[in-house]
Amino acid sequence: HTLGDSAAFNREVFQALEQKNLDVETKLVILRSYIQEMFNDSANFPRIGQLFDVLIDQHPHEHDIHDLYSRYFIVTKDYSKAAEQTERALDLDPADSEGWEMLTSLYLQVDRLDDARKAIKRSLRYYPDNSRQYLVLGSIYDQEGQRDKAAAEYRHALSLTDSTDVSQLSRIYGAMGDNLYAREQADSAFVYYQKSLLYDPDNTLALNNCAYYLACEGRDLDRALEMIEKAVGAEPENATSMDTYAWVLFKRKDYAKAREIIDRTLSLTDERSEEILEHAGDIYFMDGDPDGALRFWKEALELAPDNQLLAKKVKHKTYFFK
């Protein structure tokens, strides 16, 4: 569009949406095509918002308008506003199972664990057999360190999962493996990871976590390498898998390669976590760069001042085996 065309186009769309006698379906079709047309320029976002306001003002009780508004906010990465619109859509039609899962996931995106938990519990009134929601509920309890509650939710999810739903079974067994490892039951955890990968050999999360914990335990490092190479092959931009890859290489004493991979990990993520930075320090130290190591350890210690092992490394400027 030239500028004049664009202004005329806007006017036409506004006029169409303001018509009282036009049905909601048609208005949504117009709005969808308008969003597609205007989306590439963020300067248009306020206009898109105005159009939604016009529609909601006319049809406050239309589930599909709030649902579309929510999806628009998801694409613009405004997850809080997306959650707000999904809540409204669900108030109007609580029988929307996909909507409940979306709401849960939106709250998790913005770290509102309590709201996510409440959304799951509300959704289970309508869909008491939704195994996916029980799995997410378990993972919320795990994040909060409530391991027993988490394990109970995973068992419940398992009991509701059809034996043909191999990807869901794989996810549940993987989560059970994580839960058992966090409870310091490493042997049992590896049994569950094995079950998880039996159902879905391409489950990258299970591949990553199993490889990482094998490396932490210094066990079966050939298998750990095989697993993490598969995960990294599937998701080469995933910083978590890259960090695991570097750590497995470190444990295999392949320090030069480990350093190359940890450098790539750091380039993939803006969020320099304490764990990745400590790994980088350990790898640099063993690769013969104690000054580089100290820089990473100091940066990690700023993020985790209570980490005594890190403090010891910084104080003595050397690597310590746990």
N, C-alpha and C positions, 0 to 999 in steps of 0.2 A: 504493500500500500504506500502511496505517497501520503504526505501529512494530511492533505485535504480529504482524501479517500478514507483515511483512518478515522478522522473526526466524524465523517458522515456514517461510516460503518458503526462506530460507537453509538451514535444517536439512534440508528435503526435498531440496534440490538436492545438498547434501553427502552425504546418505544414498544418493541415487540413484547418484552418481558413485563411491561407495565399494563398491557392489555388484560382487562379483567376476564374477557370471554375466551381467552386462549387457555387450553387445558395444560395442566402441569407437565404432562409427558412431553408435549411440544416445546414448552419453555425449557425443559431440561436438555432436550436435543439442541436447541439454539445455544444454551449456555455452554454445553460441552464443546460445541464446535468453536465458540468464541474463545474459550479457554485455550483450546489447541492452537488457535490462530495467534493469540496474544501472549502465549506463555514464554516465548523465547526472550522477551524483554521484561526484566523485573520492574521496570518503570510502570508496567501495566498492572502490576499486582493490586494496587489500591482500587483500580477500576473494577477488577474482578471481584474484590471484596464488596464493593458497592452493589454490584449486581446481585450477589448472594443476599445482601441485606434487603434489597428490593423484594426478592422472591420470598424470603422468610417472613417479611412483613405482610405480604399478601397471603401466604400459605404456611402459617406457623406450625401446622400439624402434619406436614408432609415428610415422612421418614426419608424419602429418596433425596430430598434437597439437602438435608443435614448430612446424609451419607456422602453425597457428592462433595459437599463443602469439606467434610473430613478428609476425603481422598485428595482434595486439592491441597489441604494443609500438609498432608503426608509428603506430597511431591515437593512442596516448598520447605520441607523439613521443620515445620513448626508443630512439633509433636504434642505440645500442651494444648494448643488450640484444636488440633485434630481430635484429641481425646475428649475435649469439651463437646465438639459436634457429634462425636460417636455416642457419647452419653445421651445427648438429646435424641438422636435417632433411635437409640435403644429404649428410651422412655416411651417413644411412640410405637415401637414394634419390638417388644422384648423377645420375640420368637426368631430373632436373626442370629443364628449360631455363629456365623462368620464375623458378625459385628462384635460379639462378646470376645472372640479370640483376638480381634483387632484391638479392642479397647485394652485388653490385658497387655498386649504387646506394646501399645503406645505408652502405657504407664511405666512399663519396664524400661523403655527407651529413655525416659526422663527420671529414672531412679525413684519412682514413687511406688516402692514395694508394697506399702500398706494399701494404696488404692488398687494396685494390681490384684492383691489378695482378695480385697472386697469384691472386685469385678468378677473374679473367678467364682467366689462363693455365690454371688447373685446369679451368675450364668448357670450354675449347677442346679438351681431351682427349676430351670427350664430344660436343661440338658444334663440330667444326672449321670448319664453314661458316657460323657465326653472324656475319653482317656487322655487326650492332649492337654486339657485344662488341669487334670490331676498331676500330670508330669510337670507342667509349669509351676503349679503350686508347690510341688516337692522342691523344685529348683529355687524357689523364693525362700523356703525354709532353710535350704542348704546355704544360701547366701547369708542368711542371718545366723548361721551356726547352730540351727535347731535340727541336728542330724537325725534324731529318732523320728521326729515328725516328718521330716523329708522322706525317710525310708518308708514310712507307713503310706505316704501318698504315692510313692513309686510302686509299691505292691498293689495298691488299689488300681493305679493306671494299668498295671500288667494284667490284673484280673479282668479288666474291661476291654482289652485289646484283642481283636480278631487274630487268629493264628496265621492268617494270610497277609496281615499288615506288617510286612517285614521291616520297613523303614521305621515305623513307630516302635516295634519291639526292640530294634537296634538302639534307638534313642533312649528307651527306658533302661535297658541293660547297661548302656554307657553311663547314664546318670547314677545308676546303682553302684557302678565301679568307682565313680568319683566320690560318692558318698562313703563307701567302704574305705577308700584310701584316706579320706579326711579323718576317718575314725581309727586310723592306724591299723587297719586290717588289710595289709598289702596283698597277701596271698589270695584272699577272697576277692579283692578288687580285680586282680589280673584274671581270675576265672570269669568274672562278669564282663570284662573288656573282651575276652575271647568269645563269649556268647554274643556280645554286641556285634562283633565283626563277622561272626558266623552268619548272622541275619543280614548284615549289610557290610560287605568287605570294603565299601567306599565311604563309610561314615568317617568323615575327616576329623570330627571332634574326638571320637573314640580313638582313632589312629594317633592323633596328637597327644591326647592325655595319657594313653597307655605308654607311648614312646617316652614321654617326659618322665613319668614315674619310674619306668624301667631304668632310665638314665640316673635319676635321683638315687635309686637303690643300687646302681652299678650292676644291674642284672641283664643278662641276655642282650648285650649291646648290638649284636648283629641284627637281631630281630627288631630292636628299637630303631636302628638306622633304616631298615627296610620299610618300616611303618611310616616313619616321618618323611622319607623321600616320596612315598606315595601321597601323603597328605599335601606336601609342598608342591608336588607335580600337579595336583588338582587345584590348589589355591596359592599360586606363587606370590601373590601380593599380601598374604595373610601374615601379619607381623608376629602373631602368637606362634604359628607353626614354624616360622623362620627362627624364632628364638629357641624353640625346642630343638630344631635341626642343629643350631649352633651348640646347644648344650649336649646333645648326643655326641657330636663330633669332639667336643671338649673331653667328655668322659672316655672317649676312645683314644684320647691323647693326639688327635689330629689337629694340633693347635693352629697351624697356618690356615687351614680350611675353615676352622671354627671362627677365626678372626674375620675372614672374608664374609662369612655368613652373618656374624653379629653386626658387622658394619652395614650390611644390606638391611638387616632388621631395623637398625636405628634410622636408616633412610626412609623406611616404609611408614614410620609412625611419628606423629608429633608428640604423642603422650609418652614421655620417657619414664616408664615405671621403674620403681626401685629394683624389681626383680631383673628386668632386662639390663639395667645399668650395672647391677652387681655381677651379673653373668659377663658383661663386657669387660669389667675390671679383672675378673678371674682369668678370662681368656687372654686378654692383653698381657697379664702378668706371666702366664705360662708360655706365651709366645715371645717372651723376652723384651717386653716394653713396660717396665715397672712404673715409669712416669705417667704413661697413658693410663695404666691400671689405676693409679692413685687418683687421677682426675675423675674417673668413672665412679670409684668407690666413694669419693667425697660427695659427688652429685647424688648418689644413691642414699648416702647417710642423711643428707638434707631432707630427703623425702621420708626417711624412716629413722628418726633419731634414736628410737628405742632398740634398734637392731644391734645386739651386742657383738655378734660375729663381724658385722661390717665395721663397727667402731674399732674393733681389735685390728682389722686389716688396715684401716686408715692410720691408727696410732703407730703400728709397727711397720707400716709400708710393705707388708708382705702377705702372701696368700696363706690361709690356714685351712687345713682339711677339717671338716666338721668332726 
